[in-house]
Amino acid sequence: MRLYATQTSPYARKVRIALLEKNLPCVLEWVDLRAADHGALEHNPLGKIPVLVRNDGSAVYDSAVIIQYLEILHPEPAILPHDPEARIEALRIEALASGIMDITVAWVLEQRHATDCQDADMLQRARGRVLAALAMLQEETCAWKEARALPVLTLAQIATVAAVGYVDLRAPDFLLQFPNLTTWMHSLRQRPSINATAPQ
Ligand SMILES: N[C@@H](CCC(=O)N[C@@H](CS)C(=O)NCC(=O)O)C(=O)O
């Protein structure tokens, strides 16, 4: 398998952590998203990463679908609970974390405009929504204090680390109100899957 990714994409990081937690070998293909003809376009007409290219050449995207693909084809160790209620809950937290990624990416892109061209309402609304979602994630992590010692991380934890790590990289001020969330994320630093995928 080959995974098209960038070093900083939180969506790609979610998949990279899942691959490492599941001990699945995968070649990483680094993509320059600014290039007009970057390699992922050949496999995903949307031009978005991550894209997983299977050994038969067929492609799987987006990150949530790649995760489902990995879990279906390589069920052990499981990163999603088997119990239906717990599974839906894990997928909800993944959606919450992905929403944080989506809104933070949009916030970052808006911030890059010249100050007098920025949409101040959009920036404020985005900030408010990310903060509300981070508050909810912080509540979730209270139950995960021992995640560092788990044999395998769950999808909810993986998506949370990827989202919070991205906020920490691009909008660290957003995390000031959430010291417990930051502490939880840092407690996982020594885990090989987290350490090896930290955005640079
Ligand atoms: N919903 C997608 C989002 C993927 C996404 O937006 N990736 C960004 C990188 S962080 C990207 O490829 N952007 C390039 C573009 O939109 O042209 C997923 O979960 O995989």
The ligand as a Gaussian input file, in Angstrom:
#p B3LYP/6-31G(d) Opt

LIG

0 1
 N      -12.519000      15.095000       4.188000
 C      -11.177000      14.887000       3.701000
 C      -10.404000      16.188000       3.834000
 C       -9.012000      16.080000       3.216000
 C       -8.377000      17.460000       3.010000
 O       -9.059000      18.508000       2.972000
 N       -7.049000      17.469000       2.867000
 C       -6.339000      18.690000       2.607000
 C       -4.947000      18.649000       3.259000
 S       -5.042000      18.910000       4.994000
 C       -6.083000      18.801000       1.123000
 O       -5.812000      17.827000       0.471000
 N       -6.171000      20.029000       0.570000
 C       -5.838000      20.274000      -0.788000
 C       -6.977000      20.811000      -1.576000
 O       -8.099000      20.920000      -1.031000
 O       -6.758000      21.119000      -2.749000
 C      -10.518000      13.755000       4.483000
 O      -10.933000      13.494000       5.618000
 O       -9.626000      13.090000       3.942000

